[in-house]
Amino acid sequence: MKYIFEVRIKPGHTAEEYADIWVRASELIQQAPGARGTELHRKIGDPDTLIAIASWHSKAERDVMEAQHRPDIAAIIRSAAPFVEIHPLGEFEDPEWVVMPPPDNGR
């Protein structure tokens, strides 16, 4: 499953500041059972808007991680609070199958 949220950087701060915090928190969160990686993307044409995607084997495994209070992770996340607004977009199922166009084979 994917947990997706939007991050808006407040004036006077940069996406790079948040990215540093994101990496530090992600390194710890990704040690949890079921964690499958994270991604942080900058919106085209709006460098102060980011989308964050955390991948998990299951919602249940993510819920277990969320239920365990980790003061070290909470402190890292709180350190970003003064300069970002975070808007959860939700939890999404991984697709059961994906249809992709065939490769163009050099055409």
N, C-alpha and C positions, 0 to 999 in steps of 0.2 A: 504494500500500500504506500501511498504518497501522502505526506503531510505538507501542505503548501501554504505559505503566507507571504504577504506583501510587506515590504519595509520601505518607509519613506524617511529620507534623511532630512533633518531640520536645517534651516539656513545657518550658515557658519560652520557646518561640519561636512565631512566627505564620506562617500561610499567606502573609501579605503579605510577610514577609521572603523566603520562598522565591520568591514571584512576581517580586520584583525581580530576583533572580538568574536565574530562568527567562527573563525578557524579555531580559536582557543576553546570555545564551548563545544564545537563539533568534535574536536579530538577526544573530549571526555565522553560526550553523548554516544559517539560511535563505538565505544567499548561495551555498550549494553548489548545483551543478547537480542538478536533479531535486527540490529541496525545494519543497513546496507549501503550507507553513503549519503552525502549531502551535496547540494549544488546551490550556488548563489549566482544569479544572473542580473545584469543591469538592463533596464528598459531602454530600447532604442529611442533616441531623441529626448530622453529624460534621465540623465545620469544620477538623479537623486531618488529614483524609484528602482527598487530591487525586488526580485521574486526569489524566495528561498524554497527549496524542495528537499525534504528529508525522506529517504526511502527506508522502508521497514519490511521484514518478512510478513508481519501481520499487525493488525490494529491492536490485538491483545498484547503483543510484545511491546509496542510503543506505550500502551496504557500502563504496563508494569513499570517501564522506565519513568514515566511521568509521575506515578504514585510514590516513587522513591525520592524523598527530598535529599538532594545533593547540595549542601551549602556551597561547595566550590563552584558548581555550575550556576547556581542561583546568583552568586556574587558576580560572576562574569556577565551574565545576562543583565543584571541590575546596572552594571557599569555603562551599558549602552542606553539605558532608559532616558537620560537627559537629552539625547540628540537624535533619537529615532521614534517613529510611530510605527507600531507593528499591528497589522490587520490580518488575522487568520482567514484564509480562504476556504479551508476545510481539509477533510481527509478523503482521499480518493482511492478507489480500488485499482490495482494493476489490471490492465486488460487481460482477458483470458487468451486472446490471440490478437496479433497485429498484422494487418495487411499492408505490405509495402510494394511499391511498383518495382518491377524487375530492373536490375542494373542496365544502363544504356549500352554496356559492352563496347565502349569507345566510339559510339556513333556521334 
